[in-house]
Structure formats: structure tokens, C-alpha cells
Amino acid sequence: FGLKWSNWEPLENIGKNHNIPAERGLYRVRVRDAVSLSYIGETGSSLRARLGQLSNGIYKNYMPYRDPHTAGPAFWSLLQLDPVHLEASVSPCLNLSKPQRKGLECLAIYEHRKNFNKSPTFNFGRMPFGNE
């Protein structure tokens, strides 16, 4: 459906990474070198700031609340179970309204479901499985 995604960048300290634009758009997060995605989201503000909010919360010693980022607790929990390397990729969408961005987010999640027979791991409030 025509989204152009950036190269993958490390998620840790991504809020200072000027390869990530300070523009609105879609973003996706995965465990480094994974085929399927962990999360797909959209923002009406800066992609760099939004991913920076996620990064700032998940690398602390305590679980972040769902504010400022809804996927924060899931990613924090994942890092407690397995210190994986996370990375993000973005697709700026400068001239789109909020409903249009939300629609593209839904299409990106649909494409993921179609390709992998599952949603991105942490979309829809899901958490990682714990150690039994």
C-alpha cells in the first residue's frame, strides 16, 4: 500500500537519533533480525519524540506506566525476560490527517497478519509470556 520504511535503527536512545525524522507518521518495532514485528504504531507528532518516549521508559529499572506509551510495559517486561536488542523503522506521513494515519496503521497491521498469521506481538495490549 505504498509506505516507504526507513532502515532499522537501534531503539535504545532513539530519541537522540537524527536518522529518525521529527515528523508525524507510522513506526514499527522489532527484536533485531526478527522477521515478524513486535509493534506497529502511528503518531501525529514527532516520530523521533514518540519512539524516544518508548525508549526512555523501557530501559529503566522499573516498569513504566502505559503513559506516555501504551506498549511500554510489554517491552519492559520482554527486556526483563530476555535482554534482546530492539530496533525501529519509520515511515513519515506528512500530509495525512489523523484518520488517514490510523487507517494506514490498520493496513500495516493487516499486512502483518496476512504475512505471519498473527498480529504484531505487543499490539492490542498484549504482554509477553513469563517464565514458567
C-alpha positions in Angstrom: 0.0 0.0 0.0 2.9 2.3 -0.7 4.6 3.0 2.6 8.3 3.7 2.4 10.1 2.5 5.6 13.4 3.7 6.8 16.3 1.5 7.7 16.2 -0.2 11.1 17.8 1.8 13.9 18.5 0.7 17.5 15.6 1.6 19.8 17.8 2.5 22.8 18.4 6.2 22.9 16.5 6.6 19.6 15.1 10.0 20.8 18.6 11.5 20.1 19.0 9.7 16.7 18.7 12.3 13.9 18.2 9.5 11.3 14.7 9.4 12.7 12.7 12.4 11.5 10.9 14.8 13.7 7.8 14.4 11.6 4.4 12.6 12.0 3.9 9.1 10.6 4.0 5.4 11.3 6.6 3.4 13.1 7.3 -0.3 13.7 9.5 -2.0 16.3 11.0 -5.5 16.3 13.6 -7.6 18.0 16.8 -7.2 16.0 16.9 -9.6 13.0 13.4 -10.9 13.7 11.1 -11.5 10.7 7.8 -10.5 12.4 7.2 -7.3 14.2 6.6 -6.5 17.9 4.6 -3.3 17.5 3.2 -1.0 14.8 2.0 2.5 15.8 1.3 6.0 14.5 1.9 9.4 15.8 0.6 12.9 14.9 3.7 14.5 16.5 7.4 13.7 16.0 8.4 10.1 15.2 11.7 10.7 17.0 9.9 12.0 20.1 7.4 9.2 20.1 10.0 6.5 19.8 12.1 8.4 22.4 9.2 8.2 24.9 9.0 4.4 24.4 12.8 4.0 24.7 13.1 6.2 27.8 10.6 4.1 29.6 11.6 0.6 28.8 15.3 0.8 29.7 14.7 1.8 33.3 14.8 -0.4 36.4 11.1 -0.2 36.9 8.1 -0.9 34.7 6.7 2.2 33.0 3.0 3.0 33.0 1.1 2.9 29.8 1.6 6.7 29.6 3.4 8.1 27.7 3.5 4.9 25.5 0.9 2.1 25.6 3.5 -0.6 24.6 6.0 0.4 27.3 5.1 -2.2 29.9 5.2 -5.0 27.3 8.6 -4.0 26.0 10.0 -3.5 29.6 8.7 -7.0 30.5 10.3 -8.5 27.4 13.7 -6.9 28.3 13.4 -8.4 31.9 12.9 -11.9 30.5 15.4 -11.7 27.7 17.8 -8.7 27.1 17.2 -8.6 23.4 18.2 -5.8 21.1 15.2 -3.8 19.8 15.1 -1.7 16.7 12.7 0.7 15.0 11.9 1.8 11.5 9.7 4.7 10.4 7.6 5.9 7.5 6.9 9.7 7.6 3.3 10.7 6.5 3.4 14.5 6.4 0.3 15.3 4.5 -2.1 12.8 6.1 -4.8 13.5 8.6 -5.2 11.5 11.8 -7.9 9.3 10.4 -5.7 8.6 7.4 -2.7 7.7 9.5 -4.9 5.5 11.7 -6.1 3.8 8.5 -2.6 3.2 7.3 -1.7 1.8 10.8 -4.6 -0.7 10.4 -3.5 -1.6 6.9 0.1 -2.2 8.2 -1.3 -4.5 11.0 -3.5 -6.3 8.4 -0.4 -6.9 6.2 1.5 -8.3 9.1 -1.5 -10.6 10.0 -1.7 -11.7 6.3 2.0 -12.4 6.1 2.6 -14.0 9.5 -0.8 -15.3 10.6 -0.6 -13.2 13.7 -0.7 -9.6 14.9 2.5 -7.8 15.9 3.4 -9.2 19.3 2.5 -6.3 21.6 -0.3 -4.5 19.7 -3.7 -4.6 21.4 -2.3 -4.5 24.9 -0.7 -7.9 24.9 2.2 -8.8 27.2 5.0 -11.3 26.8 4.6 -14.8 28.3 6.6 -15.1 31.6 9.0 -17.9 32.6 7.1 -20.9 33.9 
